[in-house]
Amino acid sequence: MNIGEEETQGNTEDCNTVTQRENVRHPEGKEASVPEGAHRKNTTAQASIAGMLASHSVLLEEMKSLLKTRLSYDETKEKTIEKLHEEMKLYRDNFIFQSQKPVFIDLIMLYDNFMQILAVLDEKQDMTKEDFATMKQNLHTIKEELLEILYRRDVTLYREHPDILDYKLHKTIGTVPTTSESENNKVEKVVKPGFCWNDKVLRPEEVIIKKYRR
């Protein structure tokens, strides 16, 4: 082999060595394409994450707005209920007062008449028959006034007074013995009168009845 062939062979070996090195550094000639693809994937992933975060942020704001609206609604509802309760209580109290006021006025007038009688009794040391008769008449007047007050409220004395015990109309507070069987449960005495309201028993008549004893 001459000197030219050796140089040619040496150059060939150098070229092959450079080519092998380049192949090692740039396998299949894709050095530029691989980093670029990875960069694009990273950019796409970051954009996707940013979109998800933005979507979650919007959803969070909507939830906060809905919660705020709900709390405001509940507070308004509670205030409305409290106001209605106060108005109903005021209406009820006013209704009771207006409906019962006439009764109170009548009872106050009755109280005034009663106090006048007591004042007369306190002033007199010795009562004559005339004074006693006047006092008795005044007491009967108070009784009639009281019955009138009750009558205006549809409260009246019993119209009928059965002679035999009636559990719907009577309340037994005592008994007396009798040897006659036919008189058993017969009303002996009315201790307190009975009252009714619109034909309904308001207070039963308190009575003492006879009980048969052999």
C-alpha positions as CSV (number, residue, x, y, z in Angstrom):
1,M,0.0,0.0,0.0
2,N,1.4,3.4,-1.0
3,I,1.2,6.6,0.9
4,G,-2.0,7.9,-1.0
5,E,-3.9,4.8,-0.1
6,E,-3.0,5.1,3.5
7,E,-4.1,8.7,3.6
8,T,-7.4,7.7,1.9
9,Q,-7.9,4.9,4.4
10,G,-7.1,7.2,7.3
11,N,-9.5,9.8,6.1
12,T,-12.2,7.1,5.7
13,E,-11.7,5.9,9.3
14,D,-11.9,9.5,10.5
15,C,-15.1,10.1,8.7
16,N,-16.6,6.8,10.0
17,T,-15.6,7.8,13.6
18,V,-17.2,11.2,13.2
19,T,-20.3,9.6,11.8
20,Q,-20.5,7.1,14.6
21,R,-20.1,9.9,17.1
22,E,-22.9,11.9,15.4
23,N,-25.1,8.8,15.4
24,V,-24.5,8.4,19.1
25,R,-25.3,12.0,19.7
26,H,-28.1,12.2,17.2
27,P,-29.7,8.7,17.0
28,E,-31.8,8.4,13.8
29,G,-31.3,12.2,13.3
30,K,-34.2,13.2,15.7
31,E,-32.3,15.4,18.1
32,A,-34.4,18.5,17.3
33,S,-37.8,16.8,17.1
34,V,-37.9,15.0,20.5
35,P,-37.5,18.1,22.7
36,E,-40.0,20.0,20.7
37,G,-42.7,17.4,21.1
38,A,-42.1,17.2,24.8
39,H,-42.4,21.0,25.1
40,R,-45.7,20.9,23.3
41,K,-47.0,18.2,25.6
42,N,-46.0,20.2,28.7
43,T,-47.7,23.3,27.2
44,T,-50.9,21.3,26.6
45,A,-50.9,19.8,30.1
46,Q,-50.3,23.2,31.7
47,A,-53.2,24.7,29.6
48,S,-55.5,21.9,30.7
49,I,-54.6,22.3,34.4
50,A,-55.1,26.1,34.0
51,G,-58.5,25.5,32.5
52,M,-59.5,23.1,35.3
53,L,-58.5,25.6,37.9
54,A,-60.4,28.3,36.2
55,S,-63.5,26.1,36.0
56,H,-63.2,25.2,39.7
57,S,-62.7,28.8,40.6
58,V,-66.0,29.7,38.7
59,L,-67.8,26.9,40.4
60,L,-66.5,28.0,43.8
61,E,-67.7,31.5,43.2
62,E,-71.1,30.2,42.2
63,M,-71.3,28.1,45.4
64,K,-70.3,31.1,47.5
65,S,-72.9,33.3,45.8
66,L,-75.6,30.6,46.3
67,L,-74.7,30.1,50.0
68,K,-74.7,33.9,50.5
69,T,-78.2,34.1,48.9
70,R,-79.4,31.2,51.0
71,L,-78.2,32.7,54.2
72,S,-79.8,36.0,53.3
73,Y,-83.0,34.3,52.5
74,D,-83.0,32.4,55.8
75,E,-82.3,35.6,57.7
76,T,-85.1,37.4,56.0
77,K,-87.5,34.5,56.5
78,E,-86.7,34.4,60.2
79,K,-87.3,38.1,60.6
80,T,-90.6,37.8,58.8
81,I,-91.7,35.0,61.1
82,E,-90.7,36.9,64.2
83,K,-92.6,40.0,62.9
84,L,-95.7,37.9,62.2
85,H,-95.5,36.3,65.6
86,E,-95.3,39.8,67.3
87,E,-98.2,41.0,65.2
88,M,-100.3,38.0,66.0
89,K,-99.6,38.4,69.7
90,L,-100.5,42.1,69.6
91,Y,-103.7,41.3,67.7
92,R,-104.6,38.5,70.2
93,D,-104.0,40.7,73.2
94,N,-105.9,43.6,71.7
95,F,-108.8,41.2,70.7
96,I,-109.0,39.8,74.3
97,F,-108.9,43.2,75.8
98,Q,-111.6,44.6,73.6
99,S,-113.8,41.6,74.0
100,Q,-113.4,41.5,77.8
101,K,-113.4,45.2,78.4
102,P,-117.2,45.5,78.8
103,V,-117.2,42.7,81.5
104,F,-114.4,44.5,83.4
105,I,-116.4,47.8,83.3
106,D,-119.5,46.1,84.6
107,L,-117.6,44.4,87.4
108,I,-115.9,47.6,88.4
109,M,-119.3,49.4,88.6
110,L,-120.6,46.4,90.7
111,Y,-117.5,46.8,92.9
112,D,-118.3,50.5,93.4
113,N,-121.8,49.8,94.5
114,F,-120.6,47.1,96.9
115,M,-118.0,49.5,98.4
116,Q,-120.8,52.1,98.9
117,I,-122.7,49.6,101.0
118,L,-119.7,48.8,103.1
119,A,-119.1,52.5,103.7
120,V,-122.6,52.9,105.0
121,L,-122.1,49.8,107.3
122,D,-118.9,51.3,108.6
123,E,-120.5,54.6,109.4
124,K,-123.5,53.2,111.3
125,Q,-123.0,52.0,114.8
126,D,-126.5,50.9,115.5
127,M,-128.8,49.8,112.6
128,T,-132.5,50.4,112.8
129,K,-135.0,48.2,111.1
130,E,-135.3,50.8,108.3
131,D,-131.5,50.8,107.9
132,F,-131.4,47.0,107.7
133,A,-134.3,47.0,105.1
134,T,-132.4,49.5,103.0
135,M,-129.2,47.5,103.2
136,K,-131.1,44.3,102.3
137,Q,-132.6,46.1,99.3
138,N,-129.2,47.4,98.2
139,L,-127.8,43.9,98.3
140,H,-130.6,42.6,96.2
141,T,-129.9,45.3,93.7
142,I,-126.3,44.3,93.5
143,K,-127.5,40.7,92.9
144,E,-129.7,41.7,90.1
145,E,-127.0,43.8,88.5
146,L,-124.6,40.8,88.7
147,L,-127.2,38.6,87.0
148,E,-127.7,41.2,84.3
149,I,-124.0,41.3,83.6
150,L,-124.0,37.5,83.2
151,Y,-127.2,37.6,81.1
152,R,-125.5,39.9,78.6
153,R,-122.9,37.2,78.1
154,D,-125.5,34.5,77.6
155,V,-125.0,33.1,81.1
156,T,-128.2,32.4,82.9
157,L,-129.5,30.5,85.9
158,Y,-131.0,27.1,85.5
159,R,-134.5,27.4,84.1
160,E,-135.5,24.0,85.4
161,H,-134.6,22.4,88.8
162,P,-135.2,18.6,88.7
163,D,-136.3,17.1,92.0
164,I,-134.3,13.9,91.3
165,L,-130.6,13.7,90.9
166,D,-129.4,14.3,87.4
167,Y,-125.7,13.7,86.9
168,K,-125.6,16.1,83.9
169,L,-127.1,19.0,85.9
170,H,-126.2,18.3,89.5
171,K,-123.2,17.9,91.7
172,T,-123.7,16.1,95.0
173,I,-121.9,17.6,97.9
174,G,-123.8,15.8,100.7
175,T,-126.4,13.3,101.6
176,V,-129.1,12.8,104.2
177,P,-130.6,9.5,105.1
178,T,-134.2,8.5,104.3
179,T,-136.3,5.4,105.2
180,S,-138.4,5.8,102.1
181,E,-137.0,4.0,99.1
182,S,-139.1,6.3,96.7
183,E,-137.1,9.3,98.0
184,N,-133.7,7.8,97.1
185,N,-131.6,10.4,95.2
186,K,-134.2,13.1,95.7
187,V,-132.8,16.6,95.9
188,E,-133.2,17.7,99.5
189,K,-131.5,21.2,99.2
190,V,-129.8,23.4,96.5
191,V,-126.7,24.8,98.1
192,K,-125.4,26.7,95.0
193,P,-127.5,27.5,91.9
194,G,-126.5,26.1,88.5
195,F,-125.6,28.3,85.5
196,C,-125.7,27.5,81.8
197,W,-124.3,29.2,78.8
198,N,-126.3,28.9,75.6
199,D,-128.1,25.8,77.0
200,K,-124.8,24.2,78.0
201,V,-123.9,23.6,81.6
202,L,-121.4,26.1,82.8
203,R,-121.5,25.1,86.5
204,P,-123.6,22.3,87.8
205,E,-126.1,22.8,90.6
206,E,-124.6,21.8,93.9
207,V,-127.1,19.8,95.9
208,I,-127.7,17.7,99.0
209,I,-129.7,14.5,98.2
210,K,-131.5,11.8,100.1
211,K,-130.1,8.3,100.4
212,Y,-132.2,5.4,101.2
213,R,-131.2,3.4,104.3
214,R,-132.9,0.2,105.3
